[in-house]
Amino acid sequence: MEPVKLSQIVMMWFPDMMPFLKQIELNSLIMLRDGLSILEAQDAMEIIQFSICEHQNLAHLQ
């Protein structure tokens, strides 16, 4: 297990998305079972999408 910030994943695979994500999203800790080194683009996109949805759900609950 390797903890990484979402910003690391975004910078690795989709740096052009950085301006569109909120700082709270970018600071989210993600636990990667097999580490950042073997993460593929499709998996990275799924993680980013899930993180955005989670933060939107939290915003609706507040």
PDB file of N, CA, C and O in Angstrom, chain B, residues numbered from 101:
ATOM      1  N   MET B 101       0.844  -1.183   0.000  1.00  0.00           N
ATOM      2  CA  MET B 101       0.000   0.000   0.000  1.00  0.00           C
ATOM      3  C   MET B 101       0.889   1.245   0.000  1.00  0.00           C
ATOM      4  O   MET B 101       1.846   1.353   0.767  1.00  0.00           O
ATOM      5  N   GLU B 102       0.545   2.163  -0.871  1.00  0.00           N
ATOM      6  CA  GLU B 102       1.299   3.414  -0.965  1.00  0.00           C
ATOM      7  C   GLU B 102       0.325   4.597  -0.936  1.00  0.00           C
ATOM      8  O   GLU B 102      -0.529   4.714  -1.815  1.00  0.00           O
ATOM      9  N   PRO B 103       0.447   5.472   0.065  1.00  0.00           N
ATOM     10  CA  PRO B 103      -0.406   6.658   0.081  1.00  0.00           C
ATOM     11  C   PRO B 103       0.172   7.739  -0.834  1.00  0.00           C
ATOM     12  O   PRO B 103       1.358   8.058  -0.753  1.00  0.00           O
ATOM     13  N   VAL B 104      -0.670   8.299  -1.705  1.00  0.00           N
ATOM     14  CA  VAL B 104      -0.255   9.390  -2.588  1.00  0.00           C
ATOM     15  C   VAL B 104      -1.367  10.431  -2.615  1.00  0.00           C
ATOM     16  O   VAL B 104      -2.538  10.109  -2.414  1.00  0.00           O
ATOM     17  N   LYS B 105      -0.997  11.653  -2.861  1.00  0.00           N
ATOM     18  CA  LYS B 105      -2.004  12.692  -3.030  1.00  0.00           C
ATOM     19  C   LYS B 105      -2.554  12.605  -4.446  1.00  0.00           C
ATOM     20  O   LYS B 105      -1.859  12.201  -5.378  1.00  0.00           O
ATOM     21  N   LEU B 106      -3.791  12.985  -4.582  1.00  0.00           N
ATOM     22  CA  LEU B 106      -4.417  12.984  -5.905  1.00  0.00           C
ATOM     23  C   LEU B 106      -3.621  13.875  -6.860  1.00  0.00           C
ATOM     24  O   LEU B 106      -3.550  13.592  -8.056  1.00  0.00           O
ATOM     25  N   SER B 107      -3.027  14.937  -6.342  1.00  0.00           N
ATOM     26  CA  SER B 107      -2.239  15.839  -7.190  1.00  0.00           C
ATOM     27  C   SER B 107      -1.074  15.109  -7.859  1.00  0.00           C
ATOM     28  O   SER B 107      -0.703  15.444  -8.984  1.00  0.00           O
ATOM     29  N   GLN B 108      -0.496  14.119  -7.183  1.00  0.00           N
ATOM     30  CA  GLN B 108       0.592  13.347  -7.784  1.00  0.00           C
ATOM     31  C   GLN B 108       0.087  12.534  -8.972  1.00  0.00           C
ATOM     32  O   GLN B 108       0.752  12.438 -10.003  1.00  0.00           O
ATOM     33  N   ILE B 109      -1.079  11.960  -8.813  1.00  0.00           N
ATOM     34  CA  ILE B 109      -1.666  11.165  -9.896  1.00  0.00           C
ATOM     35  C   ILE B 109      -2.002  12.063 -11.079  1.00  0.00           C
ATOM     36  O   ILE B 109      -1.719  11.723 -12.228  1.00  0.00           O
ATOM     37  N   VAL B 110      -2.607  13.212 -10.789  1.00  0.00           N
ATOM     38  CA  VAL B 110      -2.987  14.149 -11.852  1.00  0.00           C
ATOM     39  C   VAL B 110      -1.737  14.633 -12.595  1.00  0.00           C
ATOM     40  O   VAL B 110      -1.714  14.661 -13.826  1.00  0.00           O
ATOM     41  N   MET B 111      -0.715  15.007 -11.854  1.00  0.00           N
ATOM     42  CA  MET B 111       0.519  15.506 -12.483  1.00  0.00           C
ATOM     43  C   MET B 111       1.192  14.437 -13.345  1.00  0.00           C
ATOM     44  O   MET B 111       1.799  14.754 -14.369  1.00  0.00           O
ATOM     45  N   MET B 112       1.087  13.201 -12.940  1.00  0.00           N
ATOM     46  CA  MET B 112       1.728  12.109 -13.674  1.00  0.00           C
ATOM     47  C   MET B 112       1.022  11.817 -15.001  1.00  0.00           C
ATOM     48  O   MET B 112       1.673  11.590 -16.021  1.00  0.00           O
ATOM     49  N   TRP B 113      -0.316  11.826 -14.977  1.00  0.00           N
ATOM     50  CA  TRP B 113      -1.073  11.390 -16.143  1.00  0.00           C
ATOM     51  C   TRP B 113      -1.831  12.500 -16.872  1.00  0.00           C
ATOM     52  O   TRP B 113      -1.914  12.484 -18.100  1.00  0.00           O
ATOM     53  N   PHE B 114      -2.381  13.455 -16.138  1.00  0.00           N
ATOM     54  CA  PHE B 114      -3.242  14.469 -16.752  1.00  0.00           C
ATOM     55  C   PHE B 114      -2.941  15.858 -16.196  1.00  0.00           C
ATOM     56  O   PHE B 114      -3.823  16.475 -15.600  1.00  0.00           O
ATOM     57  N   PRO B 115      -1.736  16.362 -16.372  1.00  0.00           N
ATOM     58  CA  PRO B 115      -1.377  17.662 -15.782  1.00  0.00           C
ATOM     59  C   PRO B 115      -2.240  18.823 -16.275  1.00  0.00           C
ATOM     60  O   PRO B 115      -2.366  19.835 -15.586  1.00  0.00           O
ATOM     61  N   ASP B 116      -2.826  18.686 -17.445  1.00  0.00           N
ATOM     62  CA  ASP B 116      -3.683  19.756 -17.963  1.00  0.00           C
ATOM     63  C   ASP B 116      -4.985  19.903 -17.167  1.00  0.00           C
ATOM     64  O   ASP B 116      -5.697  20.894 -17.330  1.00  0.00           O
ATOM     65  N   MET B 117      -5.302  18.928 -16.310  1.00  0.00           N
ATOM     66  CA  MET B 117      -6.506  18.994 -15.484  1.00  0.00           C
ATOM     67  C   MET B 117      -6.296  19.775 -14.189  1.00  0.00           C
ATOM     68  O   MET B 117      -7.267  20.113 -13.513  1.00  0.00           O
ATOM     69  N   MET B 118      -5.059  20.063 -13.837  1.00  0.00           N
ATOM     70  CA  MET B 118      -4.754  20.710 -12.553  1.00  0.00           C
ATOM     71  C   MET B 118      -5.589  21.970 -12.296  1.00  0.00           C
ATOM     72  O   MET B 118      -6.131  22.111 -11.200  1.00  0.00           O
ATOM     73  N   PRO B 119      -5.714  22.884 -13.254  1.00  0.00           N
ATOM     74  CA  PRO B 119      -6.465  24.121 -12.970  1.00  0.00           C
ATOM     75  C   PRO B 119      -7.960  23.899 -12.711  1.00  0.00           C
ATOM     76  O   PRO B 119      -8.633  24.769 -12.159  1.00  0.00           O
ATOM     77  N   PHE B 120      -8.469  22.741 -13.108  1.00  0.00           N
ATOM     78  CA  PHE B 120      -9.904  22.489 -12.994  1.00  0.00           C
ATOM     79  C   PHE B 120     -10.298  21.770 -11.706  1.00  0.00           C
ATOM     80  O   PHE B 120     -11.484  21.609 -11.418  1.00  0.00           O
ATOM     81  N   LEU B 121      -9.304  21.342 -10.937  1.00  0.00           N
ATOM     82  CA  LEU B 121      -9.584  20.632  -9.695  1.00  0.00           C
ATOM     83  C   LEU B 121      -9.409  21.558  -8.499  1.00  0.00           C
ATOM     84  O   LEU B 121      -8.541  22.430  -8.495  1.00  0.00           O
ATOM     85  N   LYS B 122     -10.233  21.359  -7.502  1.00  0.00           N
ATOM     86  CA  LYS B 122     -10.149  22.159  -6.288  1.00  0.00           C
ATOM     87  C   LYS B 122      -8.964  21.693  -5.451  1.00  0.00           C
ATOM     88  O   LYS B 122      -8.553  20.535  -5.527  1.00  0.00           O
ATOM     89  N   GLN B 123      -8.426  22.598  -4.660  1.00  0.00           N
ATOM     90  CA  GLN B 123      -7.277  22.265  -3.825  1.00  0.00           C
ATOM     91  C   GLN B 123      -7.594  21.125  -2.858  1.00  0.00           C
ATOM     92  O   GLN B 123      -6.744  20.275  -2.595  1.00  0.00           O
ATOM     93  N   ILE B 124      -8.805  21.108  -2.336  1.00  0.00           N
ATOM     94  CA  ILE B 124      -9.190  20.035  -1.419  1.00  0.00           C
ATOM     95  C   ILE B 124      -9.180  18.676  -2.120  1.00  0.00           C
ATOM     96  O   ILE B 124      -8.838  17.660  -1.515  1.00  0.00           O
ATOM     97  N   GLU B 125      -9.559  18.667  -3.401  1.00  0.00           N
ATOM     98  CA  GLU B 125      -9.513  17.426  -4.183  1.00  0.00           C
ATOM     99  C   GLU B 125      -8.063  17.011  -4.421  1.00  0.00           C
ATOM    100  O   GLU B 125      -7.706  15.844  -4.262  1.00  0.00           O
ATOM    101  N   LEU B 126      -7.245  17.971  -4.801  1.00  0.00           N
ATOM    102  CA  LEU B 126      -5.836  17.669  -5.088  1.00  0.00           C
ATOM    103  C   LEU B 126      -5.089  17.178  -3.855  1.00  0.00           C
ATOM    104  O   LEU B 126      -4.130  16.416  -3.979  1.00  0.00           O
ATOM    105  N   ASN B 127      -5.511  17.600  -2.671  1.00  0.00           N
ATOM    106  CA  ASN B 127      -4.847  17.189  -1.437  1.00  0.00           C
ATOM    107  C   ASN B 127      -5.361  15.863  -0.888  1.00  0.00           C
ATOM    108  O   ASN B 127      -4.855  15.375   0.122  1.00  0.00           O
ATOM    109  N   SER B 128      -6.347  15.286  -1.535  1.00  0.00           N
ATOM    110  CA  SER B 128      -6.911  14.012  -1.071  1.00  0.00           C
ATOM    111  C   SER B 128      -5.849  12.924  -1.098  1.00  0.00           C
ATOM    112  O   SER B 128      -5.079  12.800  -2.050  1.00  0.00           O
ATOM    113  N   LEU B 129      -5.829  12.139  -0.024  1.00  0.00           N
ATOM    114  CA  LEU B 129      -4.913  10.998   0.019  1.00  0.00           C
ATOM    115  C   LEU B 129      -5.587   9.783  -0.598  1.00  0.00           C
ATOM    116  O   LEU B 129      -6.725   9.449  -0.267  1.00  0.00           O
ATOM    117  N   ILE B 130      -4.880   9.143  -1.483  1.00  0.00           N
ATOM    118  CA  ILE B 130      -5.352   7.941  -2.168  1.00  0.00           C
ATOM    119  C   ILE B 130      -4.397   6.808  -1.794  1.00  0.00           C
ATOM    120  O   ILE B 130      -3.178   6.962  -1.871  1.00  0.00           O
ATOM    121  N   MET B 131      -4.961   5.673  -1.390  1.00  0.00           N
ATOM    122  CA  MET B 131      -4.129   4.513  -1.077  1.00  0.00           C
ATOM    123  C   MET B 131      -4.083   3.603  -2.297  1.00  0.00           C
ATOM    124  O   MET B 131      -5.099   3.052  -2.720  1.00  0.00           O
ATOM    125  N   LEU B 132      -2.893   3.457  -2.847  1.00  0.00           N
ATOM    126  CA  LEU B 132      -2.715   2.594  -4.013  1.00  0.00           C
ATOM    127  C   LEU B 132      -2.144   1.255  -3.559  1.00  0.00           C
ATOM    128  O   LEU B 132      -1.076   1.197  -2.950  1.00  0.00           O
ATOM    129  N   ARG B 133      -2.850   0.211  -3.853  1.00  0.00           N
ATOM    130  CA  ARG B 133      -2.434  -1.123  -3.423  1.00  0.00           C
ATOM    131  C   ARG B 133      -1.067  -1.497  -3.960  1.00  0.00           C
ATOM    132  O   ARG B 133      -0.223  -2.012  -3.227  1.00  0.00           O
ATOM    133  N   ASP B 134      -0.848  -1.237  -5.254  1.00  0.00           N
ATOM    134  CA  ASP B 134       0.403  -1.656  -5.890  1.00  0.00           C
ATOM    135  C   ASP B 134       1.352  -0.502  -6.168  1.00  0.00           C
ATOM    136  O   ASP B 134       2.372  -0.691  -6.831  1.00  0.00           O
ATOM    137  N   GLY B 135       1.037   0.678  -5.679  1.00  0.00           N
ATOM    138  CA  GLY B 135       1.934   1.816  -5.819  1.00  0.00           C
ATOM    139  C   GLY B 135       1.712   2.628  -7.084  1.00  0.00           C
ATOM    140  O   GLY B 135       1.033   2.208  -8.020  1.00  0.00           O
ATOM    141  N   LEU B 136       2.309   3.797  -7.071  1.00  0.00           N
ATOM    142  CA  LEU B 136       2.155   4.762  -8.155  1.00  0.00           C
ATOM    143  C   LEU B 136       2.887   4.324  -9.423  1.00  0.00           C
ATOM    144  O   LEU B 136       2.477   4.674 -10.530  1.00  0.00           O
ATOM    145  N   SER B 137       3.948   3.575  -9.267  1.00  0.00           N
ATOM    146  CA  SER B 137       4.790   3.230 -10.424  1.00  0.00           C
ATOM    147  C   SER B 137       4.095   2.359 -11.463  1.00  0.00           C
ATOM    148  O   SER B 137       4.466   2.389 -12.636  1.00  0.00           O
ATOM    149  N   ILE B 138       3.093   1.585 -11.054  1.00  0.00           N
ATOM    150  CA  ILE B 138       2.427   0.725 -12.041  1.00  0.00           C
ATOM    151  C   ILE B 138       1.026   1.215 -12.411  1.00  0.00           C
ATOM    152  O   ILE B 138       0.294   0.534 -13.130  1.00  0.00           O
ATOM    153  N   LEU B 139       0.663   2.389 -11.920  1.00  0.00           N
ATOM    154  CA  LEU B 139      -0.649   2.966 -12.231  1.00  0.00           C
ATOM    155  C   LEU B 139      -0.738   3.288 -13.720  1.00  0.00           C
ATOM    156  O   LEU B 139       0.177   3.883 -14.289  1.00  0.00           O
ATOM    157  N   GLU B 140      -1.830   2.899 -14.339  1.00  0.00           N
ATOM    158  CA  GLU B 140      -2.045   3.166 -15.767  1.00  0.00           C
ATOM    159  C   GLU B 140      -3.028   4.323 -15.934  1.00  0.00           C
ATOM    160  O   GLU B 140      -3.759   4.674 -15.007  1.00  0.00           O
ATOM    161  N   ALA B 141      -3.031   4.899 -17.115  1.00  0.00           N
ATOM    162  CA  ALA B 141      -3.844   6.088 -17.394  1.00  0.00           C
ATOM    163  C   ALA B 141      -5.322   5.851 -17.122  1.00  0.00           C
ATOM    164  O   ALA B 141      -5.978   6.704 -16.525  1.00  0.00           O
ATOM    165  N   GLN B 142      -5.848   4.735 -17.539  1.00  0.00           N
ATOM    166  CA  GLN B 142      -7.272   4.447 -17.343  1.00  0.00           C
ATOM    167  C   GLN B 142      -7.602   4.363 -15.857  1.00  0.00           C
ATOM    168  O   GLN B 142      -8.630   4.883 -15.423  1.00  0.00           O
ATOM    169  N   ASP B 143      -6.745   3.717 -15.076  1.00  0.00           N
ATOM    170  CA  ASP B 143      -6.956   3.631 -13.636  1.00  0.00           C
ATOM    171  C   ASP B 143      -6.863   5.004 -12.992  1.00  0.00           C
ATOM    172  O   ASP B 143      -7.642   5.333 -12.097  1.00  0.00           O
ATOM    173  N   ALA B 144      -5.903   5.808 -13.451  1.00  0.00           N
ATOM    174  CA  ALA B 144      -5.732   7.157 -12.916  1.00  0.00           C
ATOM    175  C   ALA B 144      -6.986   7.986 -13.164  1.00  0.00           C
ATOM    176  O   ALA B 144      -7.426   8.717 -12.277  1.00  0.00           O
ATOM    177  N   MET B 145      -7.560   7.885 -14.340  1.00  0.00           N
ATOM    178  CA  MET B 145      -8.774   8.640 -14.659  1.00  0.00           C
ATOM    179  C   MET B 145      -9.937   8.203 -13.770  1.00  0.00           C
ATOM    180  O   MET B 145     -10.717   9.040 -13.316  1.00  0.00           O
ATOM    181  N   GLU B 146     -10.056   6.918 -13.522  1.00  0.00           N
ATOM    182  CA  GLU B 146     -11.122   6.429 -12.646  1.00  0.00           C
ATOM    183  C   GLU B 146     -10.955   6.964 -11.226  1.00  0.00           C
ATOM    184  O   GLU B 146     -11.936   7.338 -10.584  1.00  0.00           O
ATOM    185  N   ILE B 147      -9.730   7.001 -10.742  1.00  0.00           N
ATOM    186  CA  ILE B 147      -9.452   7.526  -9.407  1.00  0.00           C
ATOM    187  C   ILE B 147      -9.813   9.005  -9.338  1.00  0.00           C
ATOM    188  O   ILE B 147     -10.426   9.450  -8.368  1.00  0.00           O
ATOM    189  N   ILE B 148      -9.439   9.757 -10.349  1.00  0.00           N
ATOM    190  CA  ILE B 148      -9.736  11.194 -10.389  1.00  0.00           C
ATOM    191  C   ILE B 148     -11.246  11.417 -10.406  1.00  0.00           C
ATOM    192  O   ILE B 148     -11.758  12.252  -9.661  1.00  0.00           O
ATOM    193  N   GLN B 149     -11.954  10.680 -11.246  1.00  0.00           N
ATOM    194  CA  GLN B 149     -13.405  10.821 -11.335  1.00  0.00           C
ATOM    195  C   GLN B 149     -14.078  10.473 -10.009  1.00  0.00           C
ATOM    196  O   GLN B 149     -14.988  11.175  -9.566  1.00  0.00           O
ATOM    197  N   PHE B 150     -13.637   9.404  -9.387  1.00  0.00           N
ATOM    198  CA  PHE B 150     -14.209   8.981  -8.108  1.00  0.00           C
ATOM    199  C   PHE B 150     -13.976  10.043  -7.038  1.00  0.00           C
ATOM    200  O   PHE B 150     -14.874  10.354  -6.255  1.00  0.00           O
ATOM    201  N   SER B 151     -12.776  10.590  -7.011  1.00  0.00           N
ATOM    202  CA  SER B 151     -12.448  11.615  -6.021  1.00  0.00           C
ATOM    203  C   SER B 151     -13.328  12.856  -6.189  1.00  0.00           C
ATOM    204  O   SER B 151     -13.814  13.414  -5.205  1.00  0.00           O
ATOM    205  N   ILE B 152     -13.530  13.283  -7.429  1.00  0.00           N
ATOM    206  CA  ILE B 152     -14.396  14.438  -7.697  1.00  0.00           C
ATOM    207  C   ILE B 152     -15.816  14.148  -7.215  1.00  0.00           C
ATOM    208  O   ILE B 152     -16.438  14.996  -6.576  1.00  0.00           O
ATOM    209  N   CYS B 153     -16.325  12.967  -7.514  1.00  0.00           N
ATOM    210  CA  CYS B 153     -17.680  12.597  -7.082  1.00  0.00           C
ATOM    211  C   CYS B 153     -17.782  12.566  -5.565  1.00  0.00           C
ATOM    212  O   CYS B 153     -18.773  13.035  -5.005  1.00  0.00           O
ATOM    213  N   GLU B 154     -16.784  12.026  -4.898  1.00  0.00           N
ATOM    214  CA  GLU B 154     -16.797  11.969  -3.441  1.00  0.00           C
ATOM    215  C   GLU B 154     -16.842  13.364  -2.831  1.00  0.00           C
ATOM    216  O   GLU B 154     -17.589  13.601  -1.882  1.00  0.00           O
ATOM    217  N   HIS B 155     -16.057  14.281  -3.361  1.00  0.00           N
ATOM    218  CA  HIS B 155     -16.040  15.634  -2.829  1.00  0.00           C
ATOM    219  C   HIS B 155     -17.346  16.371  -3.138  1.00  0.00           C
ATOM    220  O   HIS B 155     -17.785  17.202  -2.342  1.00  0.00           O
ATOM    221  N   GLN B 156     -17.958  16.084  -4.258  1.00  0.00           N
ATOM    222  CA  GLN B 156     -19.256  16.693  -4.568  1.00  0.00           C
ATOM    223  C   GLN B 156     -20.320  16.166  -3.616  1.00  0.00           C
ATOM    224  O   GLN B 156     -21.182  16.919  -3.163  1.00  0.00           O
ATOM    225  N   ASN B 157     -20.260  14.874  -3.315  1.00  0.00           N
ATOM    226  CA  ASN B 157     -21.232  14.289  -2.376  1.00  0.00           C
ATOM    227  C   ASN B 157     -21.059  14.901  -0.992  1.00  0.00           C
ATOM    228  O   ASN B 157     -22.051  15.191  -0.323  1.00  0.00           O
ATOM    229  N   LEU B 158     -19.842  15.101  -0.556  1.00  0.00           N
ATOM    230  CA  LEU B 158     -19.597  15.708   0.749  1.00  0.00           C
ATOM    231  C   LEU B 158     -20.120  17.138   0.792  1.00  0.00           C
ATOM    232  O   LEU B 158     -20.652  17.579   1.810  1.00  0.00           O
ATOM    233  N   ALA B 159     -19.970  17.851  -0.298  1.00  0.00           N
ATOM    234  CA  ALA B 159     -20.445  19.233  -0.360  1.00  0.00           C
ATOM    235  C   ALA B 159     -21.970  19.292  -0.248  1.00  0.00           C
ATOM    236  O   ALA B 159     -22.512  20.218   0.355  1.00  0.00           O
ATOM    237  N   HIS B 160     -22.657  18.314  -0.822  1.00  0.00           N
ATOM    238  CA  HIS B 160     -24.119  18.276  -0.754  1.00  0.00           C
ATOM    239  C   HIS B 160     -24.611  17.937   0.653  1.00  0.00           C
ATOM    240  O   HIS B 160     -25.695  18.362   1.053  1.00  0.00           O
ATOM    241  N   LEU B 161     -23.823  17.181   1.394  1.00  0.00           N
ATOM    242  CA  LEU B 161     -24.228  16.782   2.739  1.00  0.00           C
ATOM    243  C   LEU B 161     -24.050  17.893   3.757  1.00  0.00           C
ATOM    244  O   LEU B 161     -24.659  17.857   4.827  1.00  0.00           O
ATOM    245  N   GLN B 162     -23.233  18.867   3.442  1.00  0.00           N
ATOM    246  CA  GLN B 162     -22.964  19.935   4.415  1.00  0.00           C
ATOM    247  C   GLN B 162     -23.983  21.014   4.374  1.00  0.00           C
ATOM    248  O   GLN B 162     -23.892  21.979   5.133  1.00  0.00           O
TER     249      GLN B 162
END
